[in-house]
Amino acid sequence: MGDEVALNSFYVVTGGLLIIFNLPFVISILKHDALRRRKEYVIFAGLASGDVLSGLSTLIAGAYRLYLFNTNQENLMITRHECAYRTMIFSITAITVQAFLIFAVSVDRFIAVTYPIKYRNLTPRYSYSVIGACYAITLVFNIAGVASSASSGDQLISASCVGSATVEEWFFTLWYEGRVLLVAASAVLYAFVAIKFTHRSSQSAGPSTTTSANEGRIAIQRRVTLTVGINVIFTVILYIIPATAVIIVRHTSGNLDLLSPIAWL
């Protein structure tokens, strides 16, 4: 029980930090008209909003399980459908939109680096459309997840509401493994972006007749691309590797409890 309390306390702290570090960025973009007109920053704000939701779902799940332990309800049994509305719906929302937003940002950087002139002509409406599409797809996943939890009728599970027990196996596999593949594809795509970006940077290092306005645009794209690159590196280390380990253990009948400190189950 001590390990569970420590783990869920860690979830609460981690979730709180995600909110604290990302919410001000989202607010600053939405608040300033000049920033809202920059499609790169709008895309970033969308990605940060996914991190805010991830922090919120992590905090809620951790706080909810700590409440169960502190009130001696950790062995309480409830229906799957009840779990869906206690914690799972937040996890489905946050993790799904986060995966699609990461992929969208990688595609955005691919367009910016590979087709810079076409990208320059895109308007902020493009960014809002991309973010809206990510949230629309997430809504579909939410509906499917809730329907999956309801299809089992009165089947009882632990009130701790671990994700893999809350929904049907087919949905959990599609949701969990699908998002890992999507984020992994984002990392692979961004590796190509990094190579292309490095090549372009080396070409522009020599004498150039580029105007100061274009130099400013190039500098912005450089900062944005490098920032996203750092995000991708941390995503690979902190998300793809642990999640892949969970998938391997699930398909080899291993002990998932050993992975609980490093990955959501």
Residue pairs with C-beta under 8 A, 6 or more apart in sequence:
1 69
1 74
4 65
4 69
4 74
5 66
5 69
7 260
7 261
8 61
8 62
8 63
8 65
8 66
8 69
9 62
9 66
10 62
10 261
11 58
11 59
11 61
11 62
11 65
12 58
12 59
12 62
12 63
12 66
14 55
14 58
14 62
15 54
15 55
15 56
15 57
15 58
15 59
15 60
15 61
15 62
16 55
16 59
17 55
18 51
18 52
18 54
18 55
18 58
19 52
19 55
19 56
19 59
21 51
22 48
22 49
22 51
22 52
22 55
23 48
23 52
25 44
25 45
25 48
26 45
26 48
26 49
26 52
28 35
29 35
29 36
29 41
29 42
29 44
29 45
29 48
30 36
30 45
35 41
36 42
36 124
37 124
38 124
38 220
39 122
39 123
39 124
39 126
39 127
40 108
40 112
40 127
40 220
40 221
40 224
42 124
42 127
42 128
42 131
43 104
43 105
43 108
43 127
43 130
43 131
44 105
44 224
44 227
46 101
46 104
46 105
46 127
46 130
46 131
46 134
47 101
47 102
47 104
47 105
47 231
49 97
49 101
49 131
50 94
50 97
50 98
50 101
50 102
50 134
51 98
53 90
53 93
53 94
53 97
53 98
54 94
54 95
54 98
56 90
56 94
57 87
57 90
57 91
57 93
57 94
57 95
58 94
60 87
60 90
61 87
61 90
61 91
61 161
64 86
64 87
64 161
65 74
65 160
67 73
68 74
68 76
68 159
68 160
73 159
74 158
74 159
74 160
75 158
75 159
76 158
76 159
77 156
77 157
77 158
77 159
78 156
78 157
78 159
78 161
79 152
79 153
79 154
79 155
79 156
79 157
80 149
80 150
80 152
80 155
80 157
80 165
80 166
80 167
81 146
81 149
81 150
81 152
83 149
83 157
83 159
83 161
83 165
83 166
84 145
84 146
84 149
84 150
84 166
84 167
85 146
86 159
86 161
87 161
87 166
88 145
88 149
88 161
88 163
88 166
88 167
89 142
89 145
89 146
91 163
91 264
92 138
92 141
92 142
92 145
92 175
93 138
93 142
95 175
95 179
95 264
96 137
96 138
96 141
96 142
96 175
96 179
97 134
97 135
97 137
97 138
99 179
99 182
99 183
100 133
100 134
100 137
100 138
100 182
101 131
101 134
102 182
102 183
102 186
102 231
102 232
102 235
103 182
103 183
103 185
103 186
103 189
104 130
104 131
104 133
104 134
105 186
105 228
105 231
106 186
106 187
106 189
106 190
106 193
106 228
106 232
107 189
108 127
108 130
109 190
109 193
109 224
109 225
109 228
110 189
110 190
110 192
110 193
111 118
111 119
111 122
112 119
112 221
112 224
112 225
113 193
113 196
113 197
113 200
113 221
113 225
114 193
114 196
116 221
120 217
141 175
144 171
145 167
145 171
145 175
148 167
148 168
148 170
148 171
149 166
149 167
149 168
151 168
152 168
157 165
157 166
158 165
162 265
163 172
163 176
163 264
163 265
164 172
164 176
164 250
164 256
164 265
167 175
176 243
176 246
176 247
177 247
179 243
180 240
180 243
180 244
180 247
183 235
183 239
183 240
183 243
184 240
184 244
186 232
186 235
187 232
187 235
187 236
187 240
190 228
190 229
190 232
193 225
193 229
194 225
194 229
197 222
197 225
201 222
204 210
204 218
210 218
242 259
242 262
242 263
243 263
245 259
245 262
245 263
246 256
246 259
246 263
246 265
248 254
249 255
249 256
249 258
249 259
250 256
256 265
259 265
